[in-house]
Amino acid sequence: MCLFSQEVLMIEFVLIAQLHLADGRYGPSMNIDYFSKEHMCIERARNAEDIVEMIKQEWYAYMDEEASHGHPVPPIDSIAMYCKPISELEGTQI
């Protein structure tokens, strides 16, 4: 009897947050998490309020820091959450 599972989970999808700024420009995009199944990634994207709030808090701290150096940064207008096959990411190595 084998006590250890030989199952290996392949990372196939990445959850990405894309910032849209109030001045109409795209802000940075961030790889948030990795998933073995697309439906798991999509479900997390649909229920990402906690991630959105964390990003907003960090962005506002970044805005304050940059403003203190005389570099205004626009606020976030919205944050899009989406899933992408990891094979479509450029320059990504895991």
C-alpha positions as CSV (number, residue, x, y, z in Angstrom):
1,M,0.0,0.0,0.0
2,C,1.4,3.4,-1.0
3,L,0.9,6.2,1.5
4,F,2.1,8.9,-0.8
5,S,0.2,10.2,-3.8
6,Q,2.1,10.3,-7.1
7,E,-0.3,12.9,-8.5
8,V,1.4,16.0,-9.8
9,L,-0.7,19.1,-10.4
10,M,0.3,21.1,-13.4
11,I,0.0,24.8,-13.3
12,E,-2.0,25.7,-16.4
13,F,-3.7,29.1,-15.7
14,V,-2.8,32.4,-14.1
15,L,-5.2,34.9,-12.5
16,I,-4.3,38.4,-13.7
17,A,-5.4,41.8,-12.3
18,Q,-5.3,44.6,-14.9
19,L,-5.5,48.1,-13.5
20,H,-7.5,50.8,-15.4
21,L,-6.5,54.3,-14.2
22,A,-8.8,57.3,-13.9
23,D,-6.9,59.2,-16.6
24,G,-8.0,56.5,-19.1
25,R,-4.7,54.7,-19.3
26,Y,-4.0,51.1,-18.4
27,G,-2.0,50.7,-15.2
28,P,0.2,47.7,-14.4
29,S,-1.1,44.1,-14.7
30,M,-0.2,41.7,-12.0
31,N,0.0,37.9,-11.9
32,I,-2.1,37.1,-8.7
33,D,-2.3,33.3,-8.5
34,Y,-1.8,30.1,-10.4
35,F,-4.3,27.3,-11.0
36,S,-4.3,23.8,-12.4
37,K,-7.9,24.1,-13.8
38,E,-9.5,26.9,-15.7
39,H,-12.8,26.7,-13.8
40,M,-10.9,27.2,-10.5
41,C,-9.2,30.3,-11.9
42,I,-12.5,31.7,-13.2
43,E,-14.2,31.1,-9.9
44,R,-11.5,33.0,-8.0
45,A,-11.7,35.9,-10.5
46,R,-15.4,36.1,-9.9
47,N,-14.9,36.2,-6.2
48,A,-11.9,38.5,-6.0
49,E,-13.2,41.4,-3.9
50,D,-10.5,40.8,-1.3
51,I,-7.8,40.9,-3.9
52,V,-9.3,44.1,-5.4
53,E,-9.4,45.8,-2.0
54,M,-5.8,44.8,-1.2
55,I,-4.6,46.2,-4.6
56,K,-6.5,49.5,-4.0
57,Q,-4.9,49.9,-0.6
58,E,-1.4,49.3,-2.0
59,W,-2.1,51.6,-4.9
60,Y,-3.3,54.5,-2.7
61,A,-0.1,54.1,-0.6
62,Y,1.9,54.2,-3.8
63,M,0.0,57.3,-4.9
64,D,0.8,59.0,-1.6
65,E,4.5,58.1,-1.8
66,E,4.9,59.3,-5.3
67,A,3.0,62.5,-4.6
68,S,5.4,63.2,-1.7
69,H,8.2,63.2,-4.4
70,G,6.3,65.5,-6.7
71,H,5.1,62.7,-9.1
72,P,1.3,62.6,-9.3
73,V,-0.1,59.2,-10.0
74,P,-3.8,58.8,-11.1
75,P,-6.2,56.8,-8.9
76,I,-7.6,53.5,-10.0
77,D,-10.8,53.6,-12.0
78,S,-11.4,49.9,-12.1
79,I,-9.6,46.5,-11.8
80,A,-10.3,43.7,-14.3
81,M,-9.6,40.2,-13.1
82,Y,-9.2,37.5,-15.8
83,C,-7.6,34.1,-16.4
84,K,-5.1,33.3,-19.1
85,P,-3.4,30.0,-20.0
86,I,0.1,30.1,-18.7
87,S,1.4,29.1,-22.1
88,E,0.3,32.5,-23.4
89,L,2.4,34.5,-20.9
90,E,5.5,36.0,-22.4
91,G,8.8,35.5,-20.6
92,T,7.2,33.6,-17.7
93,Q,9.1,30.7,-16.1
94,I,7.9,28.7,-13.1
